[in-house]
């Protein structure tokens, strides 16, 4: 028999340690103005603004502000220097979301008819000016490192020749998807890898590398002439060339369109061209504040916050070595939307704060399967001492929040709304990190919370509903290394699942010590086999409780939990309103109090120990709860 005591450092963390708060700073030393009608030969004053944001970046020093007026800026911004503690360099849109920085240019060539509904034009090669990456700048001639959309192409075939993991000898070596993107009247067109597929798929494009011609197939059958056609011409939008810059603030912009690479094997020394590189990226920097921006429609990663890749190599020319550590970034109140790969990526960024962000529609290109591991909404590797809170993460392909190499030492994942994924929160391959996942609302994810060779997470006061499986600890894959499935207490959660409420490994199973279940409310018939321990058949609730009495102390065996029917939960994902119906007379479980978790999803507290779930109270009858009062892409 074993008893469970959650580490004291986590209780202190829950009690209110503030992580990653941006430092205060003195009044700026100077303000440089940028406007579409400006001139880079000007002095950057209000009356003589610069034309490009990059010119403002070159002028700015610690404490300065670069104030960018309304308009469209087609450039890559690469600050040559950072600020200092208390004196950041601030890049700010004069009117929020009215300064748009694009990694694309307009197509100005003549269009000619190729077939019914298909047109082509030559592409001006001088447009591709972002040439600092080691594999060049012509994004229509650089192949993606992994094939998207569930297809198997040249990257997978080449891996088979090298006998690498993820290789496929049956893949089509002629199938190549590139880093290019095409937009017709702001709508993204889909690439097809072969010309013969162009006529079969409307709103598509194909690039003839030999002739350097772009072919498009608009769904409306109208010529693209006299319409706005944009193509990606830059690898990134806002990212320094120098590594390790700090104290840079980026506020209020729209960043869209770029041709960045998918980060397959980004950690390998021999693959610097695949390092993590978001449309907006910190380049292994520190103490950035990224707030109130829209980051959308990157070819792959929207925002990167970590160490990029191997310490001895660089994705840009010049061979810069990276810092040994990075992080302390604050990412708040951004909309991160419809990027082709992960909305965010970070490799070992420390003390990150991601809060109040709207992360929707990412992994647009459907990267799933072997070697397509940098995908979903929020993807972070080993984010120790980080805070992921109050975010709306919805309808990203497969993963909502994915924390790889463990959940991160003392990391908090709290009060997030996670809707419509294959896995809502995924913890993979980590040690006993003493992390906390609490007060989250996870709705309509196939699996609510998943652990894959990972543990060390207090799972408390979450709502999981509309899932096939509520909480799952997976076994398999033959993973080696220093990881654990241990220390996963499940306390005070409200879980509804179509098939399995919890699938867990036993306390005496491989690397699985530290099991605790208390005060949970399961919306399932106690008589149904909705609970599962790895290696056994699904079992009813009484057998589940009996099993754990043989493994752990009585108080930790789910004896204080309840399995009931009759409670109904529904969430409108567009209005973001939760509807709960509680039958009259139902006494909800009240788990033992957890220090630091006295407040619920809304920050409210009750005078007695909290009920199960993320809400401080659930009255009998029907109750409605508005989950999100901040602006949304469809509700301003």
Beta strands, then each sheet from edge to edge (+ up, - down):
strand 1: 31-34
strand 2: 65-68
strand 3: 71-74
strand 4: 89-93
strand 5: 99-102
strand 6: 104-106
strand 7: 112-115
strand 8: 118-122
strand 9: 182-184
strand 10: 187-191
strand 11: 204-208
strand 12: 213-217
strand 13: 229-232
strand 14: 238-239
strand 15: 248-251
strand 16: 254-258
strand 17: 280-281
strand 18: 289-291
strand 19: 294-298
strand 20: 303-304
strand 21: 330-332
strand 22: 335-337
strand 23: 344-347
strand 24: 353-355
strand 25: 358-360
strand 26: 378-381
strand 27: 387-389
strand 28: 392-394
strand 29: 399-404
strand 30: 412-414
strand 31: 417-419
strand 32: 423-428
strand 33: 432-438
strand 34: 441-443
strand 35: 447-452
strand 36: 455-460
strand 37: 463-474
strand 38: 488-491
strand 39: 494-504
strand 40: 515-518
strand 41: 521-523
strand 42: 531-533
strand 43: 562-564
strand 44: 568-572
strand 45: 577-582
strand 46: 621-626
sheet 1: 1+ 2+ 4+ 15+ 18+ 21+ 24+ 27+ 30+ 33+ 36+ 38+ 40+
sheet 2: 3+ 5+ 16+ 19+ 22+ 25+ 28+ 31+ 34+ 37+ 35+ 32+ 29+ 26+ 23+ 20+ 17+ 14+
sheet 3: 3+ 5+ 16+ 19+ 22+ 25+ 28+ 31+ 34+ 37+ 39+ 41+ 43+
sheet 4: 3+ 5+ 16+ 19+ 22+ 25+ 28+ 31+ 34+ 37+ 39+ 42+
sheet 5: 6+ 13- 9+ 10- 11- 12+ 8- 7+
sheet 6: 44+ 45- 46+
end
